[in-house]
Amino acid sequence: MTETPSIDSDIHNLDRYLGSPSSQKVLQLLTCWETLSVKEIALKAALSESQVHVTLNRLEKLDLVVKQAWGKYSFSNSKFASLLKTAYSAILEQIIGNEIYQLTKQMDNIPRETLEAQYSKIVDQWGPLLSAKFSFQMNELAGFFVEFEQYFT
Amino acid sequence: MPWTSNTLETLVSQALAAVTQILQVQPNAIVLVCTKQEMTQKVIAELATYQLSQARLEWYKQSVIPFIIGKYFLQNNEIWLVDGKGDKWEVLIHELLHSVQKCRPNRERITDYLTFKLTQDPTTIDPRILTEWNQLEQDYGLKAIIARFLRQGDCEEF
């Protein structure tokens, strides 16, 4: 049986629970999408499916994620997982806000194809949080693309 | 069919007054509320006039149109706001500003700044853009920013 990490005793060892860049990416994606399959995570994180399996196994052992009956993964119900998810929500808002800012900053100055690729990457990775937390900014970006056709097609 | 209501008309009156006061120009776009589906159909109809490839149209349907909650349509001088999502003060102000905006390119940051000036809502602007434009206002003054907004050419060329 996996022992649930003690927050008090392990707070100084946070790296162990946040883990590698792949673990961080997986936890970010699960924070955003709630449940995802290995294949979906691999696509969104640009990782191989075997990398995702290894990462999920490690996170399962730490009782941070659980495999649902239908084969998808989500955060576990442990207290530590819940705290971590809350922390990741705040971090994600910063990450996404920054990605949108960078995109907005250069949208008139980079090739259209590059802009669309960067935009699509943001949408593919963070879809649900974009509507929930960045509806104003996303409306602006979406409107920009449609306007572009009007003026430059 | 997109619709209006007493609540919307009150909101529009207040927004028009606020925009007119700061710009000294009165927007005359018609403002309507619509369903998400109506907005989708309207944008697709607009895109159809540009003879885009099917793949490109699909990209719009999947990745772009779902995020549109309010839009100014130049062709018929209308602003459509998605019911329950875009029929908000800050979205209405932003689209009313676009309806009279003359400058481009770089049209969004200046509109974000003016939207913030009118709404004082920090969620409508990235703090870094706010800092940059506060500095521009200090350097050139709000009148110059508004004049830039209402004149053709690059919105960020002062």
Interface residues (C-beta under 8 A of the other chain):
Chain A: G97 I100 Y101 T104 M107 D108 E116 Y119 S120 V123 L130 S131 S135 F136 Q137 M138 N139 E140 L141 A142 G143 F144 F145 V146 E149 Q150 Y151 T153
Chain B: V43 E46 L47 Y50 Q51 L52 W59 Y60 S63 V64 I65 P66 F67 I68 I69 G70 K71 Y72 L74 K85 G86 E90 V91 H94 H98 R104 P105 N106 E108 R109 D112 T123 T124 D126 R128 I129
